[in-house]
Amino acid sequence: MTAASEVTSLPEPPTQKPWSGASRSGGRRPFRVVLIKPSRYDDEGYLVSWFRSAFPNPSLACLHGITTAVAASGRLGPDVDVSIDVFDEANRPAPVRSVVRELQAPGVRGVVCLVGVLSTQVPRALDLARAFRKAGLPVLMGGPHVGGSLSMPEVPDRDLDVATELGVTLVAGEVEKRLGDVLEDALHGRLKPLYDFLGNRPDLRGTAWPFLPPLSRARTLGRIATFDAGRGCPFACTFCTVISVQGHESRCRSADDVEAIVRANLSTGARRFFVTDDNFARNRNWEEILDRLALLRRRDGLAFSFSLQVDCASHRVPRFVEKAAEAGCQTVFIGLESLDAAALEGAGKRHNRVSEYHETVLAWRRFHVVVQANYIIGFPTDTVDSVRRHIEILKRELPIDVVSFAMLTPLPGSADHRALSGRGEWLEPDLNRYDYAHPCRRHPLMSSEEWTGVFREAWRSYYTPEHIETILRRRYAEGQGTGKLVGQLFWFLSAIRVEGVYPHDSGLVRRKRRTDRRPDLPTETRLGFALRRAREVPAELVGLARLWRELRRVEKRVHRDLDRTA
């Protein structure tokens, strides 16, 4: 099958119908599917939302694409008019009252779907579910937390019990070939308490492809789209939940599928892609996919770039790095996790060889790919002194562009969570804190205060003006510009230093509403909230301006240095 024949066999890119009143369907029965990606609350209980979020959400894109395919298939009935509404709370808080009003309109049927729910988003998801269930609306909830927790039935999950008590239908696993059944049950009022698809993971070839309507993607920074080229990971890292939800077997989209996804998004203005495979280097079709993307750039002149997530051994896969760069990979995210071999061994990450880290990074830099790395703080062998020592080694010996520091978090669905629960050890009961920036278990060698302190210190000590200058000088020495790298540094550091959130929860200009606060915290008076925002907004703007000036000052210093390419 040629690429062209596959593309023409797929449905046209879906468009989002505006949220502006009940559907006037001319005698047809309106059925509204409301897809909501919940956000989380900050430390003061306010919803984390932005006027522009950092990325479009991949789970929302998947569910929108699958729902569109179900609607186009006509399986819900020839007289059913399906409307799909998309709300990503990272940039658009769910309008609960409007949703309730429109789904309660005469003759309208509908269902609210809380999609892609992470552990840290469960409290917000339950608050939304309470509001919709109080109004008598059917609610579905799925995502990594639901699937991960239900994959370990021996570990109790009080939050999912609460959801069930509220009458929320739980959906575990991947729904590419099952969502039609679930929506048909919702349409006819016969939803089950649980749909468990964990034991029957679908083949992704030829399935509905991820796609967000342009209106939703326009609320993110840049012209970025997301898709997964495959699912599953062969490794067994104890802190990871991917394997409990997606399994170990690599299930991949075809190169034809990926071409269709790229072309559809390019036609609506996207120019960059975040490929969300947890480890693209282990995608069985990686070479076919990269060759096709390179052909689109070379033969058809399509202008696009993308980011990948890979493991530390990816450079040992013959031709992988070279082909990724040729296909348009500009940024790669590598899970280094630790410089302590014993910690890596204990976490089941034996494929990470500390002795090869330098070679791994250089392999990507040879092709001018920006290298981002994840580093976890809080393995059982970590101490305050060892973390400080490892940060200096990272700065001195590994030419990484951007490092993201995270606290080791025992996510529900991970082997760590199962082991700690089985031993009766303390686990943080508030899932809102499972955001990689709060201690959610007791550490054997550090107090919670020490752990939190060295986590924050890691961000400060790695991103000193002196080391930022070193990072930019490396790029110049390779004959590359620094503008995009400065932008990435600004994104990471503004989140941590100014906004006080983890970088992947961040965005541009915080959106904060007085009533979007956790129900167990008091709602501030209008005057009190106005005074709060009158202090916060100028402080945030000043902080952002100072950070930008700092980065630009360092960049100009590098530019002026006659020896900058040494």
C-alpha positions as CSV (number, residue, x, y, z in Angstrom):
1,M,0.0,0.0,0.0
2,T,1.3,3.4,-0.9
3,A,1.3,6.3,1.5
4,A,-1.1,8.3,-0.7
5,S,-3.7,5.5,-0.9
6,E,-3.6,5.2,2.9
7,V,-4.1,8.9,3.4
8,T,-7.1,9.2,1.2
9,S,-8.8,6.3,3.0
10,L,-8.8,8.1,6.3
11,P,-11.6,10.5,7.4
12,E,-11.1,14.2,6.9
13,P,-9.6,16.1,9.8
14,P,-12.4,16.7,12.3
15,T,-13.5,20.2,13.3
16,Q,-14.8,21.3,16.7
17,K,-18.4,22.6,16.9
18,P,-18.6,25.9,18.9
19,W,-20.0,25.7,22.4
20,S,-22.9,28.0,21.8
21,G,-26.2,26.4,22.7
22,A,-28.0,23.1,22.1
23,S,-27.6,21.6,18.7
24,R,-30.4,22.4,16.2
25,S,-30.3,19.2,14.4
26,G,-33.4,19.4,12.2
27,G,-35.3,16.5,13.6
28,R,-32.2,14.4,14.4
29,R,-31.5,13.4,18.0
30,P,-28.6,15.5,19.4
31,F,-25.9,13.5,21.4
32,R,-23.1,15.6,22.9
33,V,-19.8,14.1,24.0
34,V,-18.0,16.5,26.3
35,L,-14.2,15.7,26.6
36,I,-12.5,17.3,29.6
37,K,-8.9,17.0,30.5
38,P,-8.7,17.9,34.2
39,S,-5.9,20.0,35.5
40,R,-4.6,20.0,39.1
41,Y,-4.6,22.4,42.1
42,D,-1.6,24.5,43.2
43,D,-0.3,24.5,46.8
44,E,-2.9,27.2,47.6
45,G,-5.7,25.2,46.2
46,Y,-6.3,27.2,43.0
47,L,-6.7,25.4,39.6
48,V,-3.5,25.5,37.5
49,S,-4.6,27.0,34.2
50,W,-3.0,29.4,31.7
51,F,-4.1,31.6,28.8
52,R,-1.7,29.5,26.8
53,S,-0.5,26.1,28.0
54,A,2.8,24.6,27.1
55,F,1.6,21.7,25.0
56,P,-1.6,20.3,23.6
57,N,-2.7,17.2,25.6
58,P,-2.0,13.9,23.9
59,S,-4.8,12.0,25.7
60,L,-7.3,14.6,24.6
61,A,-6.1,14.4,21.0
62,C,-6.5,10.6,21.1
63,L,-10.0,10.7,22.5
64,H,-11.1,13.4,20.1
65,G,-9.9,11.4,17.2
66,I,-11.5,8.2,18.4
67,T,-14.8,9.9,19.2
68,T,-14.8,11.5,15.7
69,A,-14.3,8.1,14.1
70,V,-17.2,6.6,16.1
71,A,-19.5,9.5,15.1
72,A,-18.4,9.2,11.4
73,S,-19.1,5.4,11.4
74,G,-22.8,6.0,12.1
75,R,-23.0,3.1,14.6
76,L,-24.8,5.3,17.1
77,G,-27.7,5.5,14.7
78,P,-28.6,7.3,11.4
79,D,-30.8,9.8,13.3
80,V,-28.2,10.7,15.9
81,D,-26.4,14.0,15.5
82,V,-23.1,13.7,17.4
83,S,-21.3,16.9,18.7
84,I,-17.9,16.8,20.3
85,D,-16.7,19.5,22.7
86,V,-13.1,19.7,24.0
87,F,-11.9,21.4,27.1
88,D,-8.3,21.2,28.3
89,E,-8.2,22.7,31.7
90,A,-4.6,23.6,31.4
91,N,-5.8,26.5,29.2
92,R,-9.6,26.5,29.5
93,P,-11.3,25.6,32.8
94,A,-14.4,23.4,32.2
95,P,-17.5,25.6,32.2
96,V,-19.5,23.3,34.4
97,R,-22.7,25.4,34.5
98,S,-22.8,25.7,30.7
99,V,-22.2,22.0,30.2
100,V,-25.0,21.1,32.7
101,R,-27.4,23.6,31.1
102,E,-26.8,22.4,27.6
103,L,-26.9,18.7,28.3
104,Q,-30.1,19.2,30.3
105,A,-31.8,21.0,27.3
106,P,-35.0,19.3,26.0
107,G,-34.3,16.4,23.7
108,V,-30.5,16.5,24.2
109,R,-28.6,13.5,25.4
110,G,-24.9,13.6,26.3
111,V,-22.0,12.3,28.4
112,V,-19.1,13.9,30.2
113,C,-15.8,12.2,29.7
114,L,-12.9,13.0,32.1
115,V,-10.0,11.8,30.0
116,G,-6.3,11.2,30.5
117,V,-6.6,11.6,34.3
118,L,-3.2,11.5,36.0
119,S,-2.8,10.7,39.7
120,T,-2.1,14.4,40.5
121,Q,-5.3,15.4,38.7
122,V,-7.7,12.9,40.5
123,P,-8.8,15.4,43.1
124,R,-9.9,17.9,40.4
125,A,-11.5,15.2,38.4
126,L,-13.6,14.1,41.4
127,D,-14.7,17.7,42.0
128,L,-15.8,17.9,38.4
129,A,-17.5,14.5,38.7
130,R,-19.4,15.6,41.8
131,A,-20.8,18.7,40.1
132,F,-21.9,16.8,37.0
133,R,-23.3,13.8,38.9
134,K,-25.3,16.2,41.1
135,A,-26.9,17.4,38.0
136,G,-27.7,13.8,37.0
137,L,-25.3,13.7,34.0
138,P,-23.5,10.5,33.1
139,V,-19.7,10.7,33.7
140,L,-16.9,8.6,32.4
141,M,-13.4,8.7,33.9
142,G,-10.3,7.1,32.4
143,G,-6.6,7.6,32.0
144,P,-3.3,6.5,33.5
145,H,-4.4,6.7,37.1
146,V,-7.5,4.6,36.6
147,G,-5.7,2.0,34.5
148,G,-2.7,1.9,36.7
149,S,-4.6,1.5,39.9
150,L,-7.0,-1.1,38.6
151,S,-4.0,-3.1,37.2
152,M,-3.1,-3.7,40.9
153,P,-6.4,-4.7,42.5
154,E,-4.6,-5.8,45.7
155,V,-3.7,-2.2,46.5
156,P,-6.7,-0.2,47.7
157,D,-7.6,3.1,46.0
158,R,-10.0,5.2,48.1
159,D,-10.3,7.9,45.4
160,L,-11.6,5.4,42.8
161,D,-14.0,4.0,45.4
162,V,-15.3,7.6,45.9
163,A,-15.7,7.9,42.1
164,T,-17.7,4.6,42.0
165,E,-19.9,5.8,45.0
166,L,-20.6,9.0,43.0
167,G,-21.9,6.9,40.1
168,V,-18.9,7.6,37.8
169,T,-18.2,5.0,35.2
170,L,-14.5,4.0,35.3
171,V,-12.8,3.1,32.0
172,A,-9.4,1.3,32.3
173,G,-7.2,0.7,29.3
174,E,-7.1,1.8,25.7
175,V,-10.4,2.4,23.9
176,E,-9.5,2.6,20.2
177,K,-11.8,-0.3,19.3
178,R,-14.2,-0.1,22.3
179,L,-15.3,3.5,22.6
180,G,-18.2,2.9,20.3
181,D,-19.6,0.3,22.6
182,V,-19.2,2.7,25.6
183,L,-20.8,5.6,23.8
184,E,-23.7,3.5,22.6
185,D,-24.3,2.5,26.2
186,A,-24.2,6.1,27.3
187,L,-26.7,7.1,24.6
188,H,-29.2,4.4,25.7
189,G,-28.7,5.0,29.4
190,R,-27.1,1.6,30.2
191,L,-23.6,2.5,31.3
192,K,-21.8,-0.1,33.4
193,P,-19.8,0.9,36.6
194,L,-16.6,-0.3,35.0
195,Y,-15.2,-1.0,31.5
196,D,-11.9,-2.9,31.9
197,F,-9.9,-3.2,28.7
198,L,-6.5,-3.7,30.3
199,G,-6.3,-7.3,29.3
200,N,-6.9,-6.7,25.6
201,R,-4.7,-4.0,24.2
202,P,-5.5,-3.0,20.6
203,D,-3.3,-3.2,17.5
204,L,-2.8,0.5,16.6
205,R,-2.4,0.0,12.9
206,G,-5.2,1.7,11.0
207,T,-7.0,2.9,14.1
208,A,-8.4,6.4,14.5
209,W,-5.5,8.8,14.8
210,P,-5.0,11.6,17.4
211,F,-6.1,15.0,16.3
212,L,-7.2,18.2,18.2
213,P,-9.3,20.8,16.5
214,P,-7.4,24.0,15.7
215,L,-9.5,26.0,18.2
216,S,-8.1,23.8,21.0
217,R,-4.5,23.7,19.7
218,A,-4.5,27.5,19.3
219,R,-4.6,27.8,23.1
220,T,-1.1,26.3,23.4
221,L,2.3,27.9,22.9
222,G,3.5,27.5,19.3
223,R,2.1,25.5,16.5
224,I,2.6,22.1,18.2
225,A,0.6,18.9,17.8
226,T,1.0,15.6,19.5
227,F,0.6,12.0,18.6
228,D,1.8,8.5,19.7
229,A,3.6,6.4,17.1
230,G,3.5,3.4,19.4
231,R,2.8,2.2,22.9
232,G,4.4,-0.2,25.4
233,C,7.9,-0.5,26.8
234,P,10.1,-3.6,27.2
235,F,11.7,-2.3,30.4
236,A,10.6,-2.7,34.0
237,C,11.4,0.5,35.8
238,T,9.8,0.3,39.3
239,F,8.7,4.0,39.3
240,C,6.9,3.8,36.0
241,T,3.2,3.2,35.3
242,V,3.5,2.9,31.5
243,I,4.0,-0.8,31.6
244,S,1.0,-1.5,33.9
245,V,-1.3,0.5,31.5
246,Q,0.3,-0.1,28.1
247,G,2.2,-3.4,28.7
248,H,5.7,-4.5,27.6
249,E,4.9,-5.4,24.0
250,S,5.6,-2.7,21.4
251,R,2.4,-1.9,19.5
252,C,2.9,0.6,16.7
253,R,1.2,2.7,14.1
254,S,2.4,2.2,10.5
255,A,4.4,4.7,8.6
256,D,1.2,5.4,6.5
257,D,-0.7,6.2,9.7
258,V,2.0,8.6,10.9
259,E,2.1,10.3,7.5
260,A,-1.7,10.8,7.7
261,I,-1.4,12.3,11.1
262,V,1.4,14.7,10.1
263,R,-0.3,15.8,6.9
264,A,-3.7,16.4,8.7
265,N,-2.0,18.6,11.4
266,L,0.1,20.5,8.9
267,S,-3.0,21.3,7.0
268,T,-4.4,23.1,10.0
269,G,-1.2,25.1,10.8
270,A,0.9,22.8,13.0
271,R,4.6,22.8,12.4
272,R,6.0,21.0,15.3
273,F,5.2,17.6,16.8
274,F,5.7,16.0,20.2
275,V,5.8,12.2,19.7
276,T,4.6,10.9,23.0
277,D,5.9,7.4,22.9
278,D,7.5,6.7,26.2
279,N,10.4,5.2,24.4
280,F,10.4,5.7,20.6
281,A,13.7,3.9,20.2
282,R,11.9,0.6,21.1
283,N,9.1,1.2,18.6
284,R,9.4,-1.8,16.2
285,N,8.5,0.5,13.2
286,W,10.9,3.3,14.1
287,E,13.0,3.0,10.9
288,E,10.1,2.8,8.6
289,I,8.5,5.8,10.3
290,L,11.6,7.9,10.3
291,D,12.3,7.1,6.7
292,R,8.8,8.2,5.7
293,L,9.1,11.5,7.7
294,A,12.5,12.2,6.0
295,L,10.9,11.5,2.6
296,L,8.1,14.0,3.4
297,R,10.7,16.7,4.2
298,R,13.0,15.9,1.3
299,R,10.6,14.9,-1.6
300,D,7.5,16.9,-0.7
301,G,9.2,19.9,0.9
302,L,7.0,19.7,4.1
303,A,8.4,21.9,6.8
304,F,8.1,20.4,10.3
305,S,10.1,19.2,13.2
306,F,9.5,17.0,16.2
307,S,10.6,15.9,19.7
308,L,11.2,12.3,20.8
309,Q,11.5,10.5,24.1
310,V,14.2,7.7,24.1
311,D,16.3,5.7,26.5
312,C,20.0,6.0,27.3
313,A,20.8,3.0,25.0
314,S,19.2,4.6,21.9
315,H,22.6,5.6,20.5
316,R,23.5,1.9,20.3
317,V,20.6,1.2,17.9
318,P,22.3,1.2,14.4
319,R,21.4,4.3,12.3
320,F,18.7,5.4,14.8
321,V,20.1,8.8,15.9
322,E,21.2,9.7,12.3
323,K,17.8,8.9,10.9
324,A,15.9,10.7,13.6
325,A,17.9,13.9,12.9
326,E,17.3,13.5,9.1
327,A,13.6,13.1,9.7
328,G,13.4,16.4,11.6
329,C,14.1,15.5,15.3
330,Q,15.2,18.8,17.0
331,T,14.8,17.8,20.6
332,V,15.3,14.5,22.4
333,F,14.3,13.8,26.0
334,I,16.4,11.1,27.7
335,G,15.7,9.6,31.1
336,L,19.1,9.6,32.8
337,E,17.4,9.4,36.2
338,S,20.6,9.0,38.3
339,L,24.4,8.9,38.4
340,D,24.2,6.2,41.1
341,A,24.5,2.7,39.5
342,A,23.1,1.1,42.6
343,A,20.0,3.3,42.5
344,L,19.5,2.4,38.8
345,E,19.8,-1.3,39.6
346,G,17.4,-1.1,42.4
347,A,14.9,0.8,40.2
348,G,15.0,-1.9,37.5
349,K,16.7,0.5,35.1
350,R,19.6,-1.8,34.2
351,H,19.8,-0.6,30.6
352,N,21.1,2.8,31.9
353,R,24.9,2.5,32.0
354,V,26.4,5.5,33.7
355,S,29.7,4.9,31.9
356,E,27.9,5.5,28.6
357,Y,26.0,8.7,29.5
358,H,28.6,10.9,27.9
359,E,28.6,8.9,24.7
360,T,24.8,9.0,24.6
361,V,24.6,12.7,24.8
362,L,27.4,13.3,22.3
363,A,25.7,10.9,19.8
364,W,22.7,13.3,19.6
365,R,24.8,16.5,19.8
366,R,26.7,15.4,16.7
367,F,23.5,16.0,14.8
368,H,22.8,19.3,16.6
369,V,19.8,17.8,18.4
370,V,18.9,19.6,21.7
371,V,19.3,17.2,24.6
372,Q,16.9,17.3,27.5
373,A,17.4,14.9,30.4
374,N,15.3,13.9,33.4
375,Y,17.1,13.4,36.7
376,I,15.3,11.9,39.7
377,I,16.1,12.9,43.3
378,G,15.0,10.7,46.1
379,F,16.2,7.1,45.3
380,P,16.8,5.2,48.5
381,T,20.6,5.6,48.3
382,D,20.4,9.4,47.8
383,T,21.6,11.8,50.5
384,V,21.8,15.5,50.5
385,D,25.6,15.3,49.9
386,S,25.4,12.7,47.2
387,V,22.8,14.8,45.3
388,R,24.9,17.9,45.5
389,R,27.9,15.9,44.3
390,H,26.0,14.4,41.4
391,I,24.7,17.8,40.3
392,E,28.3,19.1,40.0
393,I,29.2,16.0,37.9
394,L,26.3,16.7,35.6
395,K,27.5,20.3,35.1
396,R,31.1,19.4,34.7
397,E,31.1,16.2,32.6
398,L,27.8,15.8,30.6
399,P,27.1,18.3,27.8
400,I,23.3,18.3,28.4
401,D,21.3,21.4,27.3
402,V,18.3,21.2,29.7
403,V,17.9,19.0,32.8
404,S,14.6,18.5,34.5
405,F,14.8,17.5,38.1
406,A,12.0,15.4,39.6
407,M,11.3,13.9,43.0
408,L,10.9,10.1,43.0
409,T,7.1,9.7,43.2
410,P,5.4,6.3,43.9
411,L,2.6,6.7,41.4
412,P,-0.4,4.4,41.8
413,G,0.1,1.6,39.3
414,S,3.9,1.5,39.7
415,A,5.8,-1.3,41.3
416,D,7.1,1.1,43.9
417,H,3.6,2.0,45.0
418,R,2.7,-1.7,45.2
419,A,5.8,-2.5,47.3
420,L,5.4,0.4,49.7
421,S,1.7,-0.3,50.1
422,G,2.4,-4.0,50.7
423,R,4.8,-3.2,53.5
424,G,2.4,-0.8,55.1
425,E,4.6,2.2,54.6
426,W,3.3,5.8,54.7
427,L,2.1,7.2,51.3
428,E,0.9,10.7,50.8
429,P,-2.9,10.5,50.9
430,D,-3.5,13.6,48.8
431,L,-3.0,12.6,45.2
432,N,-2.8,16.3,44.2
433,R,0.7,16.3,45.5
434,Y,1.9,13.5,43.2
435,D,3.3,16.0,40.8
436,Y,7.1,15.2,41.0
437,A,7.6,18.3,43.2
438,H,6.4,17.0,46.6
439,P,7.6,14.1,48.8
440,C,5.0,11.4,48.7
441,R,6.7,8.8,50.8
442,R,9.2,8.7,53.6
443,H,12.9,8.7,52.6
444,P,15.2,6.3,54.5
445,L,18.1,8.8,54.6
446,M,16.6,12.3,54.3
447,S,13.8,14.0,56.1
448,S,11.0,15.5,54.0
449,E,12.4,19.0,54.6
450,E,15.9,17.9,53.5
451,W,14.5,16.1,50.5
452,T,12.5,19.1,49.4
453,G,15.4,21.4,50.1
454,V,17.9,19.6,48.0
455,F,15.3,19.2,45.2
456,R,14.9,23.0,45.0
457,E,18.7,23.5,45.5
458,A,19.3,21.2,42.5
459,W,17.4,23.6,40.2
460,R,19.2,26.6,41.6
461,S,22.7,25.1,41.5
462,Y,22.4,23.6,38.0
463,Y,21.0,26.8,36.4
464,T,23.5,29.4,37.7
465,P,24.4,32.2,35.3
466,E,27.8,30.6,34.9
467,H,26.5,27.2,33.9
468,I,23.9,28.7,31.6
469,E,26.7,30.5,29.8
470,T,28.5,27.1,29.5
471,I,25.4,25.6,28.0
472,L,25.1,28.3,25.4
473,R,28.8,28.2,24.6
474,R,28.5,24.5,23.8
475,R,25.9,25.3,21.2
476,Y,28.1,28.1,19.7
477,A,31.1,25.8,19.5
478,E,29.0,23.4,17.4
479,G,28.1,26.2,15.0
480,Q,24.5,26.5,16.2
481,G,22.3,29.4,17.2
482,T,21.1,29.8,20.7
483,G,17.6,31.4,20.3
484,K,15.5,28.3,20.7
485,L,17.6,27.0,23.5
486,V,17.2,30.2,25.4
487,G,13.5,29.8,24.9
488,Q,13.5,26.3,26.4
489,L,15.6,27.5,29.4
490,F,13.1,30.4,29.9
491,W,10.2,27.9,29.9
492,F,11.8,25.6,32.5
493,L,13.1,28.3,34.8
494,S,10.0,30.5,34.7
495,A,7.9,27.6,35.8
496,I,10.2,26.7,38.8
497,R,11.4,30.2,39.8
498,V,8.4,32.4,39.1
499,E,5.3,30.3,38.9
500,G,6.2,27.6,41.4
501,V,5.0,24.7,39.3
502,Y,6.7,21.8,37.6
503,P,7.7,22.8,34.0
504,H,5.2,20.4,32.3
505,D,2.4,22.0,34.2
506,S,3.3,25.5,33.1
507,G,2.2,27.9,30.4
508,L,2.0,31.6,29.5
509,V,0.2,34.0,31.9
510,R,-1.6,32.3,34.8
511,R,-5.3,32.2,34.6
512,K,-6.8,32.2,38.1
513,R,-10.5,32.4,39.1
514,R,-11.7,33.0,42.6
515,T,-14.2,30.1,42.4
516,D,-11.8,27.5,41.0
517,R,-10.4,26.5,44.3
518,R,-10.5,23.2,46.1
519,P,-13.8,22.7,47.9
520,D,-12.1,22.0,51.3
521,L,-10.5,25.5,51.2
522,P,-12.5,28.7,51.8
523,T,-13.6,30.8,48.8
524,E,-12.0,34.2,49.2
525,T,-14.1,37.3,49.1
526,R,-14.1,39.3,45.9
527,L,-12.1,42.1,47.6
528,G,-9.6,39.7,49.2
529,F,-9.1,37.8,45.9
530,A,-8.7,41.1,43.9
531,L,-6.0,42.2,46.4
532,R,-4.3,38.9,46.1
533,R,-4.2,39.1,42.3
534,A,-3.1,42.7,42.5
535,R,0.0,41.5,44.3
536,E,0.6,38.3,42.4
537,V,0.3,39.5,38.8
538,P,2.9,42.3,39.0
539,A,5.2,40.1,40.9
540,E,4.9,37.4,38.2
541,L,5.5,39.9,35.4
542,V,8.5,41.3,37.2
543,G,9.9,37.8,37.8
544,L,9.5,36.9,34.2
545,A,11.1,40.1,33.0
546,R,14.1,39.6,35.3
547,L,14.6,36.0,34.2
548,W,14.4,37.0,30.5
549,R,16.9,39.8,31.1
550,E,19.2,37.4,32.9
551,L,19.1,34.9,30.1
552,R,19.6,37.5,27.4
553,R,22.5,39.1,29.3
554,V,24.3,35.7,29.4
555,E,23.5,35.1,25.7
556,K,24.9,38.6,24.7
557,R,28.0,37.9,26.7
558,V,28.6,34.7,24.7
559,H,27.8,36.6,21.5
560,R,30.4,39.3,22.2
561,D,33.2,36.8,23.1
562,L,35.5,36.6,20.2
563,D,36.6,33.1,21.4
564,R,33.0,31.8,21.7
565,T,33.5,29.0,19.2
566,A,36.5,27.5,20.9
